[in-house]
Amino acid sequence: MSAHMSKTAALKAAQAACGRIHRRSRTDYVCFVPYYDQRPDGPSTELQADSYAKAAVMRARRVADVALALMGVTQAAGWWEVERAQFWFGETSAKGIVDRVLEELSADARNSRTKP
């Protein structure tokens, strides 16, 4: 994929690429997600968690990672901003994480242009 996607299209594609959360036992939840952020239709890997809430947050993070990669946000910058969005601002939805990351990156760009 050489062309970058819009936010809505990227989130929709990322949601479709990341599987649903499955309960395997009382304390084992699994979700299959793309191995590579830039190739959502490529190989997959699994996320494991011991509660549904943890699995949901982990899945949201991967959806956000994939969506940002499809939008053309560089991997290093996107990864750091996703960390900030989740742990400093408490975002737990994929759309919320993507919105926060784009807001932070645009604020950083504005600040770098105004500095002498």
Phi, psi and omega in degrees: 000110182266328181276142179276149182264161172287167181299314182297313180294320180294317178295320179296316179294320180292320177297321180291327182284330181270126184288173177284162178275129180245139177265119180264331175203186182300328183234031180220111178241141183224148178216132178266129185227161178299140178288319179252132179298319185283346183234077183294342179264007180272206181296159181237165175224173181244147172255134178240142178216161180262003174212158180295320181299317178295318179297320180296319179291320178296319179294317179300321179296316179293322176300316179296317178301313181295316180299316179296321178295319178293333178278350178095011176286130183299148188298316183295313180294318180296318181297314181297317181291327176295319176302313180298315182299319183285313191265332180268327184251354175072025178288133179235358177254150181299316180296319178297319179295314180297315178301314180296318180297314180295323177297315180294318180294323178289325177294320177297319179295318178297317181294323181288333178282331183273346179284140180287000000 
